[in-house]
Amino acid sequence: MASEQLWPLEVEARDGFKLWVRFDNGVEGEIDLSRHAGRGVFKAWDTPGVFEAVSVSQHRSIRWTDDVELCADAIYLEITGLDVEEIMPGLSALTDA
């Protein structure tokens, strides 16, 4: 797969701190974020309505508040099971230099 910007188009909070996301290339799926709930900045999700208020930011991140957001690429990798090199060829060469 060539390097590309993956844009999340839709995001929906689901029960149990699960998140459904659909990307502009048609990929969609659900991930379980419960391992983050109640930890660090993700304590914000303990406040009723915060997790459910998820949205896509103008910078293509998955966002809850100014302090709580996740990288769309990381979510894409988790949904697809792909390796970072498969969506960003040559990245390891840059980080190994």
C-alpha positions as CSV (number, residue, x, y, z in Angstrom):
1,M,0.0,0.0,0.0
2,A,1.4,3.4,-0.9
3,S,1.9,6.1,1.7
4,E,-1.3,8.1,2.1
5,Q,-3.1,10.2,4.5
6,L,-5.9,8.2,6.1
7,W,-8.8,10.3,7.0
8,P,-11.4,9.1,9.5
9,L,-14.8,10.2,8.2
10,E,-17.1,8.9,10.9
11,V,-16.6,7.9,14.5
12,E,-19.1,6.5,17.0
13,A,-18.7,5.7,20.7
14,R,-20.1,2.3,21.7
15,D,-20.7,0.6,25.0
16,G,-17.8,-0.6,27.0
17,F,-15.4,2.1,25.7
18,K,-15.5,0.7,22.2
19,L,-15.1,2.9,19.2
20,W,-16.3,2.4,15.7
21,V,-14.5,4.3,12.9
22,R,-14.9,4.6,9.1
23,F,-12.0,5.8,7.0
24,D,-12.1,7.6,3.6
25,N,-10.7,4.4,1.9
26,G,-13.7,2.4,3.0
27,V,-12.0,0.6,5.9
28,E,-14.2,0.5,9.0
29,G,-14.1,-1.3,12.2
30,E,-14.5,-1.3,16.0
31,I,-11.7,-1.2,18.5
32,D,-11.7,-1.7,22.3
33,L,-10.3,1.2,24.2
34,S,-11.3,0.0,27.7
35,R,-7.6,-0.7,28.6
36,H,-7.1,3.1,28.5
37,A,-10.3,4.1,30.5
38,G,-9.6,5.6,33.9
39,R,-5.8,6.0,33.2
40,G,-3.9,9.3,32.7
41,V,-5.7,11.7,30.5
42,F,-8.3,9.1,29.7
43,K,-9.7,9.6,33.2
44,A,-11.8,12.2,31.4
45,W,-13.9,9.4,30.1
46,D,-15.1,8.7,33.6
47,T,-17.2,11.9,33.3
48,P,-20.6,11.0,32.0
49,G,-21.0,12.0,28.3
50,V,-17.3,12.6,27.6
51,F,-16.5,9.3,25.8
52,E,-19.8,9.6,23.8
53,A,-18.8,13.1,22.6
54,V,-16.0,11.7,20.3
55,S,-15.5,13.4,17.0
56,V,-13.0,13.8,14.2
57,S,-10.8,16.9,14.5
58,Q,-9.9,19.1,11.7
59,H,-6.4,17.6,11.9
60,R,-7.8,14.1,11.4
61,S,-7.3,12.9,14.9
62,I,-10.0,11.1,16.9
63,R,-10.9,13.6,19.6
64,W,-12.8,13.9,22.8
65,T,-11.5,17.1,24.5
66,D,-8.5,19.5,23.9
67,D,-6.5,17.1,26.1
68,V,-7.7,13.7,24.9
69,E,-7.2,12.6,21.3
70,L,-5.8,9.6,19.5
71,C,-3.9,9.4,16.2
72,A,-6.0,8.2,13.3
73,D,-3.1,6.2,11.9
74,A,-2.8,4.2,15.2
75,I,-6.5,3.4,15.1
76,Y,-6.3,2.4,11.5
77,L,-3.4,0.0,12.3
78,E,-5.4,-1.6,15.1
79,I,-8.5,-2.0,13.0
80,T,-6.7,-3.5,10.0
81,G,-3.9,-5.4,11.8
82,L,-1.4,-3.9,9.4
83,D,2.1,-3.0,10.3
84,V,3.2,0.6,10.1
85,E,5.5,-0.2,7.2
86,E,2.5,-1.3,5.2
87,I,0.9,2.1,5.3
88,M,4.0,4.3,5.6
89,P,6.8,2.6,3.5
90,G,10.3,3.8,4.4
91,L,9.3,5.0,7.9
92,S,11.7,2.6,9.6
93,A,14.6,3.8,7.5
94,L,14.0,7.3,8.8
95,T,13.8,6.2,12.4
96,D,16.8,4.0,12.1
97,A,19.1,6.7,10.8
